[in-house]
Amino acid sequence: MEYSLVGESFKFMILGMLIVFVFLAVLVQVMKLQAKIIGKYFKEEAPVTATPPANANADSEEESRRVAAIIAAVTDFRNNKS
């Protein structure tokens, strides 16, 4: 009995594609099940927000002074360069 090579190649192609499709479908279902199990036993806690330090205004003013000094230095450098 002779078989056509093209026909046999199509059979193997379909078989391979079906195996990959079934494997991926099973993988998706296993991942969903795993997510449910993890979500059930390991619940995520709400994140704790940090309170700003008491001297936040002093830090803010210091940062503003630094930014102003940097801007002034860059502007002076550009004006003297030309």
Backbone atoms as SQL, in Angstrom:
CREATE TABLE atoms (id INTEGER PRIMARY KEY, chain TEXT, resi INTEGER, resn TEXT, atom TEXT, x REAL, y REAL, z REAL);
INSERT INTO atoms VALUES
  (1, 'A', 1, 'MET', 'N', 0.834, -1.154, 0.000),
  (2, 'A', 1, 'MET', 'CA', 0.000, 0.000, 0.000),
  (3, 'A', 1, 'MET', 'C', 0.900, 1.246, 0.000),
  (4, 'A', 2, 'GLU', 'N', 0.710, 2.107, -0.971),
  (5, 'A', 2, 'GLU', 'CA', 1.509, 3.325, -1.072),
  (6, 'A', 2, 'GLU', 'C', 0.751, 4.515, -0.501),
  (7, 'A', 3, 'TYR', 'N', 1.471, 5.305, 0.240),
  (8, 'A', 3, 'TYR', 'CA', 0.872, 6.511, 0.809),
  (9, 'A', 3, 'TYR', 'C', 1.524, 7.730, 0.161),
  (10, 'A', 4, 'SER', 'N', 0.742, 8.734, -0.027),
  (11, 'A', 4, 'SER', 'CA', 1.278, 9.973, -0.562),
  (12, 'A', 4, 'SER', 'C', 2.037, 10.689, 0.548),
  (13, 'A', 5, 'LEU', 'N', 3.210, 11.166, 0.242),
  (14, 'A', 5, 'LEU', 'CA', 4.017, 11.857, 1.235),
  (15, 'A', 5, 'LEU', 'C', 3.343, 13.161, 1.671),
  (16, 'A', 6, 'VAL', 'N', 2.669, 13.817, 0.753),
  (17, 'A', 6, 'VAL', 'CA', 1.988, 15.062, 1.103),
  (18, 'A', 6, 'VAL', 'C', 0.840, 14.762, 2.063),
  (19, 'A', 7, 'GLY', 'N', 0.096, 13.708, 1.817),
  (20, 'A', 7, 'GLY', 'CA', -0.999, 13.329, 2.705),
  (21, 'A', 7, 'GLY', 'C', -0.504, 12.965, 4.084),
  (22, 'A', 8, 'GLU', 'N', 0.587, 12.216, 4.150),
  (23, 'A', 8, 'GLU', 'CA', 1.168, 11.845, 5.434),
  (24, 'A', 8, 'GLU', 'C', 1.677, 13.081, 6.177),
  (25, 'A', 9, 'SER', 'N', 2.274, 14.015, 5.458),
  (26, 'A', 9, 'SER', 'CA', 2.785, 15.214, 6.121),
  (27, 'A', 9, 'SER', 'C', 1.638, 16.040, 6.693),
  (28, 'A', 10, 'PHE', 'N', 0.494, 16.107, 5.984),
  (29, 'A', 10, 'PHE', 'CA', -0.664, 16.820, 6.508),
  (30, 'A', 10, 'PHE', 'C', -1.211, 16.130, 7.762),
  (31, 'A', 11, 'LYS', 'N', -1.214, 14.812, 7.774),
  (32, 'A', 11, 'LYS', 'CA', -1.672, 14.079, 8.949),
  (33, 'A', 11, 'LYS', 'C', -0.793, 14.393, 10.166),
  (34, 'A', 12, 'PHE', 'N', 0.516, 14.359, 9.965),
  (35, 'A', 12, 'PHE', 'CA', 1.421, 14.660, 11.069),
  (36, 'A', 12, 'PHE', 'C', 1.315, 16.119, 11.512),
  (37, 'A', 13, 'MET', 'N', 1.095, 17.013, 10.543),
  (38, 'A', 13, 'MET', 'CA', 0.944, 18.421, 10.879),
  (39, 'A', 13, 'MET', 'C', -0.300, 18.629, 11.736),
  (40, 'A', 14, 'ILE', 'N', -1.415, 18.040, 11.338),
  (41, 'A', 14, 'ILE', 'CA', -2.659, 18.174, 12.095),
  (42, 'A', 14, 'ILE', 'C', -2.500, 17.538, 13.475),
  (43, 'A', 15, 'LEU', 'N', -1.888, 16.355, 13.528),
  (44, 'A', 15, 'LEU', 'CA', -1.669, 15.689, 14.807),
  (45, 'A', 15, 'LEU', 'C', -0.817, 16.557, 15.734),
  (46, 'A', 16, 'GLY', 'N', 0.264, 17.120, 15.220),
  (47, 'A', 16, 'GLY', 'CA', 1.137, 17.971, 16.019),
  (48, 'A', 16, 'GLY', 'C', 0.428, 19.226, 16.503),
  (49, 'A', 17, 'MET', 'N', -0.368, 19.845, 15.637),
  (50, 'A', 17, 'MET', 'CA', -1.098, 21.047, 16.019),
  (51, 'A', 17, 'MET', 'C', -2.142, 20.727, 17.082),
  (52, 'A', 18, 'LEU', 'N', -2.795, 19.589, 16.975),
  (53, 'A', 18, 'LEU', 'CA', -3.777, 19.192, 17.979),
  (54, 'A', 18, 'LEU', 'C', -3.118, 18.925, 19.327),
  (55, 'A', 19, 'ILE', 'N', -1.974, 18.294, 19.312),
  (56, 'A', 19, 'ILE', 'CA', -1.266, 18.012, 20.561),
  (57, 'A', 19, 'ILE', 'C', -0.863, 19.323, 21.236),
  (58, 'A', 20, 'VAL', 'N', -0.344, 20.276, 20.466),
  (59, 'A', 20, 'VAL', 'CA', 0.043, 21.570, 21.032),
  (60, 'A', 20, 'VAL', 'C', -1.182, 22.305, 21.556),
  (61, 'A', 21, 'PHE', 'N', -2.278, 22.279, 20.807),
  (62, 'A', 21, 'PHE', 'CA', -3.495, 22.963, 21.236),
  (63, 'A', 21, 'PHE', 'C', -4.023, 22.374, 22.541),
  (64, 'A', 22, 'VAL', 'N', -4.061, 21.045, 22.635),
  (65, 'A', 22, 'VAL', 'CA', -4.546, 20.397, 23.853),
  (66, 'A', 22, 'VAL', 'C', -3.627, 20.720, 25.023),
  (67, 'A', 23, 'PHE', 'N', -2.323, 20.676, 24.793),
  (68, 'A', 23, 'PHE', 'CA', -1.371, 21.000, 25.851),
  (69, 'A', 23, 'PHE', 'C', -1.576, 22.425, 26.349),
  (70, 'A', 24, 'LEU', 'N', -1.736, 23.391, 25.444),
  (71, 'A', 24, 'LEU', 'CA', -1.931, 24.782, 25.854),
  (72, 'A', 24, 'LEU', 'C', -3.260, 24.966, 26.582),
  (73, 'A', 25, 'ALA', 'N', -4.308, 24.285, 26.140),
  (74, 'A', 25, 'ALA', 'CA', -5.597, 24.387, 26.823),
  (75, 'A', 25, 'ALA', 'C', -5.501, 23.835, 28.245),
  (76, 'A', 26, 'VAL', 'N', -4.815, 22.711, 28.406),
  (77, 'A', 26, 'VAL', 'CA', -4.626, 22.138, 29.741),
  (78, 'A', 26, 'VAL', 'C', -3.771, 23.073, 30.586),
  (79, 'A', 27, 'LEU', 'N', -2.742, 23.658, 30.009),
  (80, 'A', 27, 'LEU', 'CA', -1.872, 24.575, 30.735),
  (81, 'A', 27, 'LEU', 'C', -2.652, 25.794, 31.237),
  (82, 'A', 28, 'VAL', 'N', -3.533, 26.340, 30.414),
  (83, 'A', 28, 'VAL', 'CA', -4.343, 27.493, 30.822),
  (84, 'A', 28, 'VAL', 'C', -5.251, 27.112, 31.986),
  (85, 'A', 29, 'GLN', 'N', -5.873, 25.956, 31.909),
  (86, 'A', 29, 'GLN', 'CA', -6.763, 25.531, 32.983),
  (87, 'A', 29, 'GLN', 'C', -5.990, 25.290, 34.287),
  (88, 'A', 30, 'VAL', 'N', -4.819, 24.709, 34.199),
  (89, 'A', 30, 'VAL', 'CA', -4.002, 24.473, 35.388),
  (90, 'A', 30, 'VAL', 'C', -3.575, 25.803, 36.003),
  (91, 'A', 31, 'MET', 'N', -3.218, 26.783, 35.174),
  (92, 'A', 31, 'MET', 'CA', -2.818, 28.090, 35.693),
  (93, 'A', 31, 'MET', 'C', -3.994, 28.796, 36.372),
  (94, 'A', 32, 'LYS', 'N', -5.195, 28.669, 35.814),
  (95, 'A', 32, 'LYS', 'CA', -6.380, 29.260, 36.453),
  (96, 'A', 32, 'LYS', 'C', -6.656, 28.602, 37.799),
  (97, 'A', 33, 'LEU', 'N', -6.543, 27.287, 37.846),
  (98, 'A', 33, 'LEU', 'CA', -6.740, 26.562, 39.097),
  (99, 'A', 33, 'LEU', 'C', -5.701, 26.978, 40.131),
  (100, 'A', 34, 'GLN', 'N', -4.459, 27.114, 39.697),
  (101, 'A', 34, 'GLN', 'CA', -3.393, 27.530, 40.595),
  (102, 'A', 34, 'GLN', 'C', -3.669, 28.933, 41.136),
  (103, 'A', 35, 'ALA', 'N', -4.146, 29.834, 40.295),
  (104, 'A', 35, 'ALA', 'CA', -4.454, 31.196, 40.741),
  (105, 'A', 35, 'ALA', 'C', -5.570, 31.188, 41.781),
  (106, 'A', 36, 'LYS', 'N', -6.570, 30.350, 41.582),
  (107, 'A', 36, 'LYS', 'CA', -7.655, 30.261, 42.562),
  (108, 'A', 36, 'LYS', 'C', -7.151, 29.724, 43.893),
  (109, 'A', 37, 'ILE', 'N', -6.321, 28.695, 43.849),
  (110, 'A', 37, 'ILE', 'CA', -5.792, 28.095, 45.072),
  (111, 'A', 37, 'ILE', 'C', -4.911, 29.105, 45.809),
  (112, 'A', 38, 'ILE', 'N', -4.036, 29.772, 45.095),
  (113, 'A', 38, 'ILE', 'CA', -3.156, 30.753, 45.726),
  (114, 'A', 38, 'ILE', 'C', -3.972, 31.910, 46.285),
  (115, 'A', 39, 'GLY', 'N', -4.975, 32.365, 45.553),
  (116, 'A', 39, 'GLY', 'CA', -5.823, 33.448, 46.028),
  (117, 'A', 39, 'GLY', 'C', -6.617, 33.076, 47.262),
  (118, 'A', 40, 'LYS', 'N', -6.959, 31.805, 47.392),
  (119, 'A', 40, 'LYS', 'CA', -7.743, 31.358, 48.544),
  (120, 'A', 40, 'LYS', 'C', -6.895, 31.284, 49.806),
  (121, 'A', 41, 'TYR', 'N', -5.699, 30.749, 49.714),
  (122, 'A', 41, 'TYR', 'CA', -4.882, 30.506, 50.897),
  (123, 'A', 41, 'TYR', 'C', -3.881, 31.616, 51.208),
  (124, 'A', 42, 'PHE', 'N', -3.537, 32.429, 50.220),
  (125, 'A', 42, 'PHE', 'CA', -2.563, 33.498, 50.421),
  (126, 'A', 42, 'PHE', 'C', -3.174, 34.815, 49.972),
  (127, 'A', 43, 'LYS', 'N', -4.047, 35.358, 50.799),
  (128, 'A', 43, 'LYS', 'CA', -4.719, 36.601, 50.452),
  (129, 'A', 43, 'LYS', 'C', -3.736, 37.756, 50.538),
  (130, 'A', 44, 'GLU', 'N', -3.890, 38.690, 49.605),
  (131, 'A', 44, 'GLU', 'CA', -2.997, 39.838, 49.547),
  (132, 'A', 44, 'GLU', 'C', -3.462, 40.888, 50.545),
  (133, 'A', 45, 'GLU', 'N', -2.534, 41.350, 51.362),
  (134, 'A', 45, 'GLU', 'CA', -2.860, 42.354, 52.351),
  (135, 'A', 45, 'GLU', 'C', -2.808, 43.738, 51.718),
  (136, 'A', 46, 'ALA', 'N', -3.592, 44.663, 52.278),
  (137, 'A', 46, 'ALA', 'CA', -3.599, 46.031, 51.775),
  (138, 'A', 46, 'ALA', 'C', -2.254, 46.683, 52.080),
  (139, 'A', 47, 'PRO', 'N', -1.714, 47.431, 51.126),
  (140, 'A', 47, 'PRO', 'CA', -0.420, 48.067, 51.372),
  (141, 'A', 47, 'PRO', 'C', -0.538, 49.154, 52.436),
  (142, 'A', 48, 'VAL', 'N', 0.491, 49.278, 53.228),
  (143, 'A', 48, 'VAL', 'CA', 0.530, 50.272, 54.288),
  (144, 'A', 48, 'VAL', 'C', 1.122, 51.551, 53.708),
  (145, 'A', 49, 'THR', 'N', 0.396, 52.654, 53.844),
  (146, 'A', 49, 'THR', 'CA', 0.899, 53.916, 53.310),
  (147, 'A', 49, 'THR', 'C', 1.791, 54.578, 54.338),
  (148, 'A', 50, 'ALA', 'N', 2.865, 55.145, 53.871),
  (149, 'A', 50, 'ALA', 'CA', 3.819, 55.788, 54.758),
  (150, 'A', 50, 'ALA', 'C', 3.328, 57.187, 55.105),
  (151, 'A', 51, 'THR', 'N', 3.487, 57.550, 56.355),
  (152, 'A', 51, 'THR', 'CA', 3.111, 58.892, 56.768),
  (153, 'A', 51, 'THR', 'C', 4.274, 59.837, 56.505),
  (154, 'A', 52, 'PRO', 'N', 3.989, 61.044, 56.051),
  (155, 'A', 52, 'PRO', 'CA', 5.090, 61.974, 55.773),
  (156, 'A', 52, 'PRO', 'C', 5.772, 62.388, 57.076),
  (157, 'A', 53, 'PRO', 'N', 7.058, 62.628, 57.025),
  (158, 'A', 53, 'PRO', 'CA', 7.770, 63.023, 58.241),
  (159, 'A', 53, 'PRO', 'C', 7.286, 64.385, 58.743),
  (160, 'A', 54, 'ALA', 'N', 7.539, 64.652, 60.014),
  (161, 'A', 54, 'ALA', 'CA', 7.073, 65.884, 60.636),
  (162, 'A', 54, 'ALA', 'C', 7.737, 67.111, 60.023),
  (163, 'A', 55, 'ASN', 'N', 8.984, 66.979, 59.586),
  (164, 'A', 55, 'ASN', 'CA', 9.694, 68.122, 59.016),
  (165, 'A', 55, 'ASN', 'C', 9.635, 68.108, 57.494),
  (166, 'A', 56, 'ALA', 'N', 8.493, 67.763, 56.930),
  (167, 'A', 56, 'ALA', 'CA', 8.340, 67.679, 55.477),
  (168, 'A', 56, 'ALA', 'C', 8.483, 69.055, 54.837),
  (169, 'A', 57, 'ASN', 'N', 7.977, 70.095, 55.491),
  (170, 'A', 57, 'ASN', 'CA', 8.089, 71.436, 54.929),
  (171, 'A', 57, 'ASN', 'C', 9.537, 71.893, 54.872),
  (172, 'A', 58, 'ALA', 'N', 10.319, 71.564, 55.872),
  (173, 'A', 58, 'ALA', 'CA', 11.732, 71.945, 55.879),
  (174, 'A', 58, 'ALA', 'C', 12.470, 71.245, 54.745),
  (175, 'A', 59, 'ASP', 'N', 12.168, 69.968, 54.532),
  (176, 'A', 59, 'ASP', 'CA', 12.791, 69.229, 53.435),
  (177, 'A', 59, 'ASP', 'C', 12.365, 69.810, 52.100),
  (178, 'A', 60, 'SER', 'N', 11.106, 70.191, 51.993),
  (179, 'A', 60, 'SER', 'CA', 10.596, 70.760, 50.749),
  (180, 'A', 60, 'SER', 'C', 11.275, 72.090, 50.447),
  (181, 'A', 61, 'GLU', 'N', 11.447, 72.916, 51.471),
  (182, 'A', 61, 'GLU', 'CA', 12.109, 74.205, 51.271),
  (183, 'A', 61, 'GLU', 'C', 13.570, 74.007, 50.875),
  (184, 'A', 62, 'GLU', 'N', 14.225, 73.053, 51.498),
  (185, 'A', 62, 'GLU', 'CA', 15.622, 72.758, 51.170),
  (186, 'A', 62, 'GLU', 'C', 15.734, 72.288, 49.720),
  (187, 'A', 63, 'GLU', 'N', 14.813, 71.439, 49.315),
  (188, 'A', 63, 'GLU', 'CA', 14.815, 70.952, 47.938),
  (189, 'A', 63, 'GLU', 'C', 14.572, 72.098, 46.958),
  (190, 'A', 64, 'SER', 'N', 13.677, 72.994, 47.279),
  (191, 'A', 64, 'SER', 'CA', 13.407, 74.154, 46.420),
  (192, 'A', 64, 'SER', 'C', 14.638, 75.031, 46.294),
  (193, 'A', 65, 'ARG', 'N', 15.355, 75.230, 47.386),
  (194, 'A', 65, 'ARG', 'CA', 16.583, 76.030, 47.341),
  (195, 'A', 65, 'ARG', 'C', 17.637, 75.374, 46.467),
  (196, 'A', 66, 'ARG', 'N', 17.759, 74.068, 46.566),
  (197, 'A', 66, 'ARG', 'CA', 18.733, 73.347, 45.724),
  (198, 'A', 66, 'ARG', 'C', 18.391, 73.475, 44.255),
  (199, 'A', 67, 'VAL', 'N', 17.118, 73.305, 43.934),
  (200, 'A', 67, 'VAL', 'CA', 16.694, 73.413, 42.532),
  (201, 'A', 67, 'VAL', 'C', 16.959, 74.817, 42.015),
  (202, 'A', 68, 'ALA', 'N', 16.656, 75.845, 42.823),
  (203, 'A', 68, 'ALA', 'CA', 16.896, 77.230, 42.406),
  (204, 'A', 68, 'ALA', 'C', 18.379, 77.487, 42.186),
  (205, 'A', 69, 'ALA', 'N', 19.224, 76.937, 43.057),
  (206, 'A', 69, 'ALA', 'CA', 20.667, 77.122, 42.911),
  (207, 'A', 69, 'ALA', 'C', 21.178, 76.437, 41.642),
  (208, 'A', 70, 'ILE', 'N', 20.669, 75.272, 41.341),
  (209, 'A', 70, 'ILE', 'CA', 21.097, 74.561, 40.130),
  (210, 'A', 70, 'ILE', 'C', 20.664, 75.326, 38.893),
  (211, 'A', 71, 'ILE', 'N', 19.426, 75.818, 38.888),
  (212, 'A', 71, 'ILE', 'CA', 18.933, 76.581, 37.736),
  (213, 'A', 71, 'ILE', 'C', 19.763, 77.842, 37.550),
  (214, 'A', 72, 'ALA', 'N', 20.082, 78.525, 38.649),
  (215, 'A', 72, 'ALA', 'CA', 20.894, 79.738, 38.558),
  (216, 'A', 72, 'ALA', 'C', 22.286, 79.420, 38.027),
  (217, 'A', 73, 'ALA', 'N', 22.879, 78.343, 38.466),
  (218, 'A', 73, 'ALA', 'CA', 24.217, 77.977, 38.010),
  (219, 'A', 73, 'ALA', 'C', 24.218, 77.631, 36.523),
  (220, 'A', 74, 'VAL', 'N', 23.231, 76.901, 36.075),
  (221, 'A', 74, 'VAL', 'CA', 23.159, 76.535, 34.658),
  (222, 'A', 74, 'VAL', 'C', 22.929, 77.777, 33.806),
  (223, 'A', 75, 'THR', 'N', 22.042, 78.668, 34.253),
  (224, 'A', 75, 'THR', 'CA', 21.772, 79.900, 33.503),
  (225, 'A', 75, 'THR', 'C', 23.022, 80.765, 33.425),
  (226, 'A', 76, 'ASP', 'N', 23.742, 80.907, 34.534),
  (227, 'A', 76, 'ASP', 'CA', 24.985, 81.692, 34.543),
  (228, 'A', 76, 'ASP', 'C', 26.010, 81.072, 33.622),
  (229, 'A', 77, 'PHE', 'N', 26.142, 79.754, 33.642),
  (230, 'A', 77, 'PHE', 'CA', 27.114, 79.075, 32.776),
  (231, 'A', 77, 'PHE', 'C', 26.785, 79.304, 31.311),
  (232, 'A', 78, 'ARG', 'N', 25.512, 79.213, 30.953),
  (233, 'A', 78, 'ARG', 'CA', 25.105, 79.434, 29.551),
  (234, 'A', 78, 'ARG', 'C', 25.330, 80.878, 29.133),
  (235, 'A', 79, 'ASN', 'N', 25.069, 81.830, 30.009),
  (236, 'A', 79, 'ASN', 'CA', 25.266, 83.247, 29.655),
  (237, 'A', 79, 'ASN', 'C', 26.737, 83.580, 29.506),
  (238, 'A', 80, 'ASN', 'N', 27.605, 83.016, 30.313),
  (239, 'A', 80, 'ASN', 'CA', 29.039, 83.302, 30.234),
  (240, 'A', 80, 'ASN', 'C', 29.695, 82.555, 29.085),
  (241, 'A', 81, 'LYS', 'N', 29.106, 81.481, 28.636),
  (242, 'A', 81, 'LYS', 'CA', 29.689, 80.677, 27.559),
  (243, 'A', 81, 'LYS', 'C', 29.587, 81.393, 26.222),
  (244, 'A', 82, 'SER', 'N', 28.520, 82.143, 26.003),
  (245, 'A', 82, 'SER', 'CA', 28.287, 82.798, 24.713),
  (246, 'A', 82, 'SER', 'C', 29.127, 84.000, 24.487);
